[in-house]
Amino acid sequence: MKHISNVSNWMILLGFILLSLVGCKKEWEAELDGDAPRLFRPSMKGALVATGNYIDVAWQQSEGAGAYKVEVSIDTFKTIAASIEVVDTTGGTVPDLLWQQLYQVRVTAIHPSDEHKNSRPADFGEIKTPRFPTIVSNPSASDIGMNRIVFRWVNEGDPVTTVKVMQVDAESKTESLVQTITLTSQHIMNALVLVENLKASTQYRIALYSGDKFRGENSYTTKEPLSGEIIDLSGQDPTNVNLADVISSANAGTTILLKKGALYDLTSALSFSKSVTLMSNDDPLTISKARISLSGISNFGITANSNIAKLVFSDLEIFTNDAGNKYIFNPNAAGNIDLLLFENCILHDMRGVTRYRGGMKVEQQVFSNCILFNIQNYAVLTVDDNKSSVNNFTFENSTLYNADVFIVNKNNASGNYKILHSTFYRGPQSGRNFIDFNTNTISGGLEIRGIIFAEPKASSGATTPYSLTGVKVNPTTQISSGGNYHTKDFAWKESSDAIVPSTIEYTKISTDLFTDPAAGNFRIKDNGFAGKDDAGDPRWRP
């Protein structure tokens, strides 16, 4: 019996060897086909680096190689944008590339005497070159109006003299010069100019010069013109405006304009039963948004059994005077909303932002270009029973800080959830799930990309680095993630029932990365941070 056992073991071992040889043959097939064996493809050494309009590439030595060819492309190698060939070294720099452009990179080992023995190209991935070094300030959404744009810069170096405004054709991308503005001493002192008489919903490129010397530029798209019925309250004293009455008497689809910088203090119940848009008026020179304080009410209401096509809150600051008990929305009745959009808003000091019970169904909820902070235990989104639902959810180009919870959902979602290019700091709370669907499913999948996960919010008994549990969801849900980073004072807590999104570690803590995170300033101050140009809320990028 022992002899039979030994024979069986030898047969099993032989089987493994044969399988390994088959696997190796498949792996080497691309290198070995043809009349002469090819060199093996180079292996990447370290990460791609782009600190200017060039890309540094490094690789391991390939035996037998006499040189290496590095190629870059912007269209996945349908065409070659640039290439270099290097000899007697295992690294190179591809120079003179476009600024702020995503490039794909590949490297080929070159045989010293027979090109047929060159390796196949090795795919080294992709990297984006940084923004042109400039004194021009990154634009904010509040800088852009329908017919005018505020163009800002920092006064450094040679005195600035001129701004040129180019209109960009959306299809051909050709440009035409539409304005040349000679800067006055007042413009220079303010470090800004208001560019007026522009077309709505049109692309522009605005460039700054010191004489003939180019100092930087920004691209913009002006806002779409307002359509339908418009109620303009921006010329009225906000203390004399009863916003609840205005909304109640407005026709479905009405846009209501509030005065930038003004405070609207709600002291009487306000319920929505039809489509309406609330937004600040078009005044790019006024930085402060129209402010809505829920001082005399617990939350906005949704009238039971309403069917609402669209609720939009744009360029507003909404807050409460009781962060322990109040919400923006907290309906507990059946109803339908096709789209709930918060765009370029600041939302703060509340128990929860949106909480749904009693059969309220939202087809799509979006937070775009928003800042949210001081959110307690009912989260940015809570679907609090299995009668209610939010089928599609997007959180993009936004910042969340000092928040206990992000998303809790007690029902399935028939669409998709997207968390994109956003910054999280002291939120969610240590020990909590980043996203908690329990065993429920997101049928269209979950996408988490371009996120900076900084220090979570402390919880009782937690030790540093504070940790978050990953995504708790039915394992049939497809999760895709990439381009995410976490700081050294952040950790993922191990959990058998949670899926952890892929993240790259930034080896310093949050205060080394951000200018003043405790004060809500997440401007990236470390230019060595690999994700500075494509991760986190874009408003904070250098």
N, C-alpha and C positions, 0 to 999 in steps of 0.2 A: 504493500500500500504506500510505503514511503517512496518507492521508486516511481509509482504512478504520480504521486504528488510532485516529485521533482521534475518529471517530464512536463506536467501541466504548468509549473512555474516557468520552465524554459520556453514553452509555447507562448505563454502570456508575454514574457520579456521580448521574444522575437516579434510578436505582434506590435508591441510598442515601438520597437526599432523600425519596423516597416512603415508604421504610421508616421513616425518622425521623418523618415526619408521622403515619404510622399509629400508631407507638409513642407519640407525644405525644398523639394523639387518645385512645388507651386510657388514658393517664395522667391526662388532663384530663377524661375522660368524666364521672366522679363530680362534678366541679366545674361542668361545663358543662350537665348535663342540667336539664330544667325550662324554664320560660318565660324566666327571667333567669339569667345566669351567676352562680355563687356565688363568694364570696371563696375564695382559696386557703387550704388548711389551714396553721396555724402550724407552724413548724419549731422543734424543740427547741434551746435554747441552754444548753450545759453539762449537768451531771447533776442529777437529782433529789436533794434534800437533806432529810434528816429527822434533826435533832439533838434533837428533843423530840417531844411529841405533836402535831406539825404537819409539813406538807410544804411546802418552798420549791420553786417551779417558775419557770422562765424560758424565754422563747422569742424568736424573731426577729420583728421587726415585719412584719405582713401589710398590704400596700398596700390602703387603702380601709377598713380595719377601724376601727370606732368604739369597740369594747370587746372583751373576751375573757372567756369563761366557762371556769373550771377545775372539773372534776368528778373525784371520787374514788369508788372502789367497792371492796368486798371480795369481790364475786362476779362479776367480769368484766362489770360493768355490766348485770346483770339488774336490779339496783337501784342507786340513787345514795346513797352514804353521806353525802356532803357536797359542797357546791359554793360557789364564790364568783364574782363578776363584777367585773372591774377595768377602769378607763378610763384612757386616756392613759399607759399603762405597759406594759412587756413582761415583767412578772413579778408573782408574787403568792404569798401564803401561805394555805394551807388550815389553819385552826386547830381546836383542840378535838377532836382525833382520839383513837382508842383507842391505848393503849400496846401495844407489841410486836404490831402487827397489820400484815399485808401488804396494801398498797393498790395498786390499779391507777389510773393517772392519764391523763386526756385533756383536751385544750384545744380550744375552738371559737372561731373569729373571728366576731365579731358585727357585722353591717352596721348603720350608724348610723340607717337609716330603713326598711329592708325586711328583715324576718326571713327571707323566702324566699331572700335572698342570703347568709345566714349560711353559713360554710364547713361542710364535713363535720367531725366530731370527729377530731382528730389524736391518735393513740395515743402516749403518751409513756413507756410501759412501767410498771414497778411498783417499789415500794420499801417496806421494812418500817420502821415506827417503832421507836424503841429501847425497852428495858425501862424501866419506871417508876424514877425516881431513888430509890434505896432504900438502907437500911442492912442489909437482909436479904441474906445470903450466898447465892450460887448453890448449889443442892444438888449433891452428888456421889452417885454410885450407892451408895457405902458408907453414906450417911446413911439409906438406906431399908431397912427390914426387912419382915417379913410382917405384924407386928402393932404396929409402932412406927416412929417417924420421929424423927431428930435434926434439930431446927430451929435454925439458927444465924444470928447477926447480928453487926454491929460496933457497939460502944457509941459513938455520936456524937450530939451535940445533946441534945434533951430526954431525960430518963431513961425507959426503956421500962417498961411496967407490966403489959401483958396480951398473951396470945396467944389467938387464937380459931381453932378448928378446924372447918371446914365439910366435910361429906361431899357429894360431887358425884355426882348421878345420871348414869351414863355415857350414857344415851340422851337424856334431856330437858335435861341440863346444869343442872337446878335444884339448889339447895343447901339443906342443913339444918345448923344449928349443932349440933354434937355435943359440943363441949368448950369451956369458957372457963378458961384457966389464968392465975391470978394469979402473976406472977413474983416469986420470992424474991430476996434479996440474993445467994444462991449462984448462981441462974440468971443474974443480971445480971453477976456477976463472971466466970462461965464463958462468957458470951455465947452460951448455948445452953440448950435445954430438950429433954428426952426426952418425946415425946408417945407415950403407951402406950394399950393397950386398943383398938386399931384393928382393922378387918376386913382380911383378906388380899385381894389382888387388887381393891382399891377405890381410887377417885380421891378425893383430898382437896385442899382449899385451906387453907393455914395463913397467917394474917395477924398482923402485929405492930402494937401500938399504944402510944403514949405518952398515957395518959388516953384522950380521944376522938380524938386525932390519929393518923391512919393513917401507918405508917412503912414499909410494904412487905409483900410476900407471895410465896409460892412455891406451885406446884402439884406434886403427887406422885401416884404410883400405887404402892400397896404391892405387895410381891412376891406371886407366886402361892404357895399353900400347897404344901408338899412332899407328894408322893404316892409310893406304892409302898414298897419296902423301904428303910429308912434305917439306916445305921451311923453313930452319933454318937461320934466320937473326941475331941470337944472337951473332955471332962472328964478325959482321960488325959494323962500325961506323954509328950510327943512323942518323947523319947529311948527310950521303951519300946515304941514303935509300929513294927512292920515293915509299911510301907505296901504293899510288894509282896505280902506274904502276905495282907493284908486284901483287896486287889483280886483276887488269884487265887482266894480262897475265896468271894467275894461272888457272889450271883446276878445274872443279867443284869438291867439296869434299876435297880440299886441306886444310891442317893445316899449318898456318904460325906462326912461333915461333919468338917472339920479346925478346930483351934482358932485363932482370929484372933491374930496376933502371934507364934505359935509357929513354930519351925523344924523341918522334916522333912527330915533329911539322908539321901538315898538312897545306900546303899552296895551294894545287891544288885540284880540285873536285875529290871526291871519291864516286863512285856509285857501288852498289852491284846488280848483276844480276844472281848469282848462289850461291850454297852452299859454305861456307867457314868458317873456325874457326880461330880466332885471339886469341893468348894466350901468356903469358909470358913463357919463357923457364923454364925447370925443374932445379931450383937452390934454394933449401930450405934455404941455409945460407944467401941469399940476401933477406932482408925483403921487400924492396920497389918493387912495381910492375912496369912493363913496362908502361910508361905514354904516352897517346895520347892526344895531344892538338889540338883542332879545331880552330886554330888561323886565318887561311886564308880562311876558308870556313864556311858556315852557318850551315851545318849539313851533315851527311852522306846521300847519295842519294840511292834510289831504282829505278832501271831502269824500265820505264813503261812497263806493261804487262809481267813482269818477273814471273816465277814460281820457287820459291826457297824452297828447302826442309828444309834447316837448316842454320841459321846464329848463330854462337856462339862467345861470347866475354868472355874470361876466364882469371881471375887473372890479370886484367888490371885496370889502373886508366885513366878515360876519362873525360875531362873537356873542357870548352871553355873560351875565353877571353872576352865574352860579354853575361853576364847572362840575359840581358834584351831582347835578340833577337835570340839566337842560341839554337839549339836542338841537340840531337844525331840523331834522325830520324824525318823527317817532310815531308813525301811523299804526293803528291797531284795528284795521278794517279792510275789507276787500276793495280793490281798485286796480287800475292799470296805468302805467307810465311807460311810453315807448322809449323816451330818452330823458335822462336826468344828467345835466352837464354843469360842472363847476369849472370855469375857465379863467385862468389868471386871477385866482381869488386867494385871499388870506383868511383862514378859518381857525379859530382858536377859542380856548377856554370853554369846554363843554364836556359833558359826560360821554357823548357819542356824537358822531356827525350824522349818520343815517342808520336807523334801526327799524326793521320791518317785522310786523306781526299781523295776524288776522286775515291773511289772504292777499296782501299787497304784492303785486307782481310788477317788477321793473325789467324791461327787456334789455336796456343798456344804461349803465351808469359810468360816467367818465369824470376823472379829475385830471386836468391838463394844465401844466404850468402853475401849479398851486403850491402854497406853503401852509402846512397844518401843524399846530403845536398845542400843547396842554390839552390832550385828549385822554379821557379817563377810560374806565373799564368797559365801555360799550363801543369802542373801536371806531375806525373810519367807516367800516361797513359791518353791520350785524344783521344777518337774516336769522331771526330769533325763533322761528318755528318752521315746520315742514309744510305749512300751507302757503307761505310766502316764498318769493324767489327773486333773485337777481341773476339773469341768465348770461349777460355779458358785462364784463367789468374791465376798465382800463385805468391805471394809475401811471401817468407818464410825465417826464420833465418836471418832477415835483419833489418837495422836501417834506419829510415827516420827522418831528422831534418832540421829545418829552411826551410820549404816548404809551399808555399801558398795552393797547392791543391794536392790531392792524385790521385783520379780516377774520370774522367768525361767520360760518355759514352752516345752518342746520338743515339744508335741503340741497338737492342736486341742482346743477346749473346746466342748461342745455346748450350754452354757447361756449365762449372762451374767456379766460382771464389773462390780462397782460399787465405785468409790472415792469416798466421800461425806463431806463435812464433817470433814476431818482436816487435821492440821498436819504438815508435813515440814520438817526442819531438819538440815543436814549429813547429808543422805541423800535419794536415793542419791548415789553418788560422782560427782564431775565427770567428764564424758565418757561416763558410762553412760547407758543408756536408762532412762527412768522405768519403763516396762513393756516387756519384751522377749519377744515371741512369735515372733520371727524371721519366717518366712513362713506361720506357722500362723494359723488362723482362730478367732475367738470368735463362734460362730453366732448367739447371742442379743444380741450387741453389747456395747460397753464404755461405761460412763457415768462421767464424772469431774465432780463438782459440789461446790462449796463448799469448795475446797481452798485452803490457804495454802502456797505454795511459797516457802520462805525459803532462805537460803544453802545450796547443796549442800555435800557433803563434799569437801574438797580431795583432789586426786590429784597424783601426781608430775608436775612440769612444768606444771601448770595455772596459768593466770593469772586474776586477778579481773576482772570478776565471774565466779565459777565457773559453769559451764554444764552443763545436762543435755540429752541428746538426748531427743526426744519418745517417742512410742509406736511401737515396731516391731512390725507385725502385718500379716497379709494385708490388702491394701487393700479386699477385699470386706467386711471387718468394719465394721459401723456404729458410729461413735463419736459420742457426744453429750457436750457439756460446757457449763458455764456457772457464773457466780458464783464463779469462781476468781481468786485474786490471786497476784502474785509480788512479792517485795521487790526493791529496787534492786541488791542484791548477788546476785541470781539472774538467769540468762539461759538462753534456749533456744538450744541449739547447732544450727546449720543442718545438715540432713541430708536427702538426697533420698529415703531409704527410711524416714523416720520421720514420723509425724503429730503435730503439736504441738497439745495442748489449748488452747482459748481461755483467756487469763488477762488480768487488768487489772493494770497496774503500780501498785504502791505506791511513791512516789517517795523513800522513805527506806530505810535498811538494816535488817537483822534486829534489831540491838540497839536501834534506835529504836522498833521495833514491840513487841518482847517484853521482859518485865521482866528476866530473866537467862537467856537461852537456853543459854549455856555450862553452866549448872548444871541445865538441864532445867526451868526455869520459863518457860513460854510465855504467862503472863498478859499480855493485851494492855494496854499502858500508854498508847498513843496513841489518845485518844478521837476524833481526827479521821480515823482509819482507816475508810474507807467500808465495809469488810467486818466491822467489829467485832461486829455483832449476828447475822451469818448465815454467816460463813466460818470455817474452821478447826475444830479440836476444840472442842466447846461448853464443856468444862470451863475453858478459858482465857479466855472472854469476860468483859468488864468487868461 
